Amino acid sequence: MSDWSAKNPYMTNITENFILNGEGSRKETRHIVFELGDSGLDYKVGDALGVVSENPPHIVEELIEVQGWDPEQIVTTHNGERTLYDALKKDFEVHLAGKKFVQSLTEKVVSSGMKISVKIVSRSRGKETWDSSKDGDLPPGLAKSAPSDDPSEKVAAIVGDEKAIEDYLWTRDYVDIMREFDVKYAPEEFFELVSRLKPRLYSIASSHDAHPGYVELTVGIVRFSYHGRDRGGLCTQFMADEIGTTSKKLGVFMSPTKSFVLPEDKSTDIIMVGPGTGIAPFRAFMEQRVFDGGSGKNWLFFGDQSSKTEFYYKDEIESWIDEGHLYRFTTAWSRDQEEKIYVQHRLKEHGAEVWEWFERGAYFYICGDKKYMAKDVHRALIEIAQEHGGLSEDDATHFIEKTMMREEKRYLRDVY
């Protein structure tokens, strides 16, 4: 065990940082490789890598500008004395606004008759859709409760409703809100209202046996633009843009898993379901299974929008198939045909064989989206147990949720 942790990360370099998507993709998914050097850091497949990121320079600079702060002012934070610029860059989450800050507007904003110009955004399954807006328009859910343009009344309407706060924060960061309401804070006052910067955890996409001295990730880079300003995922943009493959160092540490592990018996068959960046731990699993040379069969379900633009690790996957390491590879490309096809549909199509594997003691793994995909896959497994196992819905649910997940621990999830 090493002494490296979130509070004491190992400072390292990124040695590879390249886009996995094909030309024309609307996504940006990267393969990122970190050097472990003399850290003594070790990991097993299934573990996660913690990455200590920093806020984007342009967000920090805009925040300082809108508040009129001195970037060289010495301040004290939970990490000790440092310049205000460094505190905003490294100590606090300033790329997205929080509820506590919005609630503080109640004391800051006074009635002034000031016109507020905001944009309405509707949200559907993670997609953002702009609607037309005019001066005086309100965030979703506020039209009935705040017909007035008075700033204090608008603030009261927002903070008085949990849903209104959530909708308001959906497209705004601190700079947006400060400009909208023309409010000023002392640095120390601001620090009391914002969250401390937290590391981000990513499923490791490599086997240490296959890549000694390195750890690798599969990362979806999050980018978006609201109110005429570019922004995005804190850590993903930090790794893609600010670090890249420069000599600038960043902090990492290991976050071991106790449950998301390969079977000890290397003759055990495994089924892996990892659409999109959910493929990360299963690339690691496959590398480890090849290295270990066990007799267990490997079946991978993978999918994304299109085989032309999101077929991550295609060459590696095809070599595993050609060499007999990957027994079955089942794909679900949602946009390559008129009908949307996802991994849960493919599981049900192959339900009879999936059930046979379960009866032989196969392990089942899933990695990826918790809100939609994992729920759909879970439901598909229950339906497979009903259709091909001849179980009632109650018995099928008991088998999947209690027998496989809790008692036998061979239905394992890494969802987020």
Secondary structure as UniProt FT lines:
FT   STRAND          10..12
FT   STRAND          14..19
FT   TURN            23..24
FT   STRAND          29..35
FT   TURN            37..38
FT   TURN            45..46
FT   STRAND          48..52
FT   HELIX           57..67
FT   TURN            71..72
FT   STRAND          74..77
FT   TURN            78..79
FT   STRAND          80..83
FT   HELIX           84..90
FT   HELIX           99..108
FT   STRAND          121..124
FT   TURN            125..126
FT   STRAND          127..130
FT   TURN            135..136
FT   TURN            140..141
FT   TURN            143..145
FT   HELIX           151..159
FT   HELIX           162..169
FT   TURN            170..171
FT   HELIX           174..181
FT   HELIX           187..191
FT   TURN            192..193
FT   STRAND          200..204
FT   TURN            208..210
FT   TURN            212..213
FT   STRAND          214..220
FT   STRAND          223..226
FT   TURN            227..228
FT   STRAND          229..232
FT   HELIX           234..237
FT   HELIX           238..243
FT   TURN            244..245
FT   STRAND          250..255
FT   TURN            266..267
FT   STRAND          270..273
FT   HELIX           276..279
FT   HELIX           280..292
FT   STRAND          298..304
FT   TURN            307..309
FT   TURN            312..313
FT   HELIX           314..322
FT   TURN            323..324
FT   STRAND          328..333
FT   TURN            334..335
FT   HELIX           343..349
FT   HELIX           351..359
FT   TURN            360..361
FT   STRAND          363..368
FT   TURN            370..372
FT   HELIX           373..389
FT   HELIX           393..398
FT   HELIX           399..407
FT   STRAND          411..415
//
